[in-house]
Amino acid sequence: MRAGLLVLMLAAASVAWPAEPVSVANAAQLAKLTRDTARSLSRAQVVRGAFVQQRHLAGLSKPLESDGRFLFARGTGIEWHTEKPFDSQFILTEGGMTQRDEGGETLRISVADQPALTVVSRVFFALFALDFNALSQDFTMSGTDAPGAPWQLALRPRTAALGSVFRQALVTGDATVKSVRLEDANGDVTEIALRDVQYDPKGLTPDERRRF
């Protein structure tokens, strides 16, 4: 579950903002701030891309790095496929989650068995879709924009349950979401950079559909 939550928050390099950026906070303003990304998302049934994730842990001089591919299918689910250093696959749907490792072992948890997955699913899908009305159920949000710079969103958990997992998520983008920085409650930081993001209006391929 912990790994699944990190998946969603797409990590970021720090953004150097010009002087006097504009800060916004309500859902309508945030939607306007991210309108280029939202326009791409509105035409897409599937979003595909690559990721590089770094985890900065207290006590380790170097971050733990992994990379792979991700897939978001509207109305179906999310696949996070880590290829290096180990092959593993995480799939989240409204019905539950499945995690497979390279040894062939599979873990399945349904919403019926773990009701907290309902919240996790809602957060994941809302973040991938930039659904600010849905995100506002679980987060206080603010956005920053400045001429010639990417937009940045800050999400802070409203509930103690989410707050025990992470303190803040910073999402950065322009025409696509570029990165997310997840600051854990214990001080660890996860950064995920997204690359080669593609918005497909046609939907899942037969092979992709079988994986869900």
Secondary structure, 3 states (H helix, E strand, C coil): CHHHHHHHCCCCCCCCCCCCCEEECCHHHHHHHCHHHHHHHHCCCEEEEEEEEEEECCCCCCCEEEEEEEEEECCCEEEEEEEECCCEEEEEECCEEEEEECCCCEEEEECCCCCHHHHHHHHHHHHHHCCHHHHCCCEEEEEEECCCCCEEEEEEECCHHHHCCEEEEEEEECCCEEEEEEEECCCCEEEEEEEEEEEECCCCCHHHHHHC
